[in-house]
């Protein structure tokens, strides 16, 4: 019967990972929209700070790698909070 516990844990972790990735995509889209807004508003601000021109977060994530892309089996510690 212990295998059923592993199956449940695997299913829950898979669902949570999907939720996290969906939220990341939503935040990336929101960030892109805010970048466009800042670019449009910059000419009207008396002392605009330059919009950060670093690589988009999506590219930074690709550089860092996703576990399924680099086949890493390292699992970070889960913190309840």
C-alpha positions in Angstrom: 0.0 0.0 0.0 2.9 2.5 0.4 3.0 2.9 -3.4 -0.5 4.6 -3.3 0.9 7.2 -1.0 3.7 7.9 -3.5 1.2 8.0 -6.3 -0.9 10.6 -4.4 2.2 12.7 -3.6 3.3 12.5 -7.2 -0.1 13.6 -8.5 -0.3 16.5 -6.0 3.2 17.7 -6.9 2.4 17.5 -10.6 -0.8 19.5 -10.1 1.0 22.1 -7.9 3.8 22.4 -10.5 1.2 23.1 -13.2 -0.4 25.7 -11.1 2.9 27.4 -10.4 3.9 27.4 -14.1 0.5 28.9 -15.0 1.0 31.6 -12.4 4.5 32.3 -13.7 3.1 32.7 -17.3 0.4 35.1 -16.0 3.0 37.1 -14.2 5.3 37.2 -17.2 2.4 38.5 -19.4 1.6 41.1 -16.7 5.3 42.1 -16.6 5.4 42.5 -20.4 2.3 44.7 -20.3 3.8 46.8 -17.6 7.0 47.2 -19.6 5.0 48.5 -22.5 3.1 50.9 -20.3 6.3 52.2 -18.8 7.7 52.8 -22.2 4.6 54.7 -23.2 4.6 56.8 -20.1 8.3 57.6 -20.0 8.1 60.6 -22.3 5.6 62.3 -20.0 7.6 61.8 -16.8 9.9 64.6 -15.7 12.8 62.4 -14.7 12.1 58.9 -16.0 14.2 56.0 -14.9 15.2 53.9 -17.8 13.2 50.8 -18.3 15.3 47.8 -17.5 16.7 46.4 -20.7 17.9 43.1 -19.2 16.8 39.8 -20.7 13.2 39.0 -20.1 12.4 36.8 -17.1 11.2 34.1 -19.5 14.7 34.0 -21.0 16.3 34.0 -17.6 14.2 31.0 -16.6 15.3 29.1 -19.8 19.0 29.9 -19.0 18.5 28.7 -15.4 16.8 25.6 -16.9 13.7 23.7 -15.9 14.1 20.4 -14.2 12.5 18.5 -17.1 14.8 20.2 -19.6 18.1 19.3 -17.9 16.7 16.1 -16.4 17.9 17.2 -12.9 16.5 15.0 -10.1 17.4 17.4 -7.4 14.3 18.3 -5.3 14.4 21.5 -3.3 13.2 21.3 0.3 9.5 22.1 0.7 8.8 24.8 3.2 5.4 25.2 4.8 4.6 28.8 5.5 
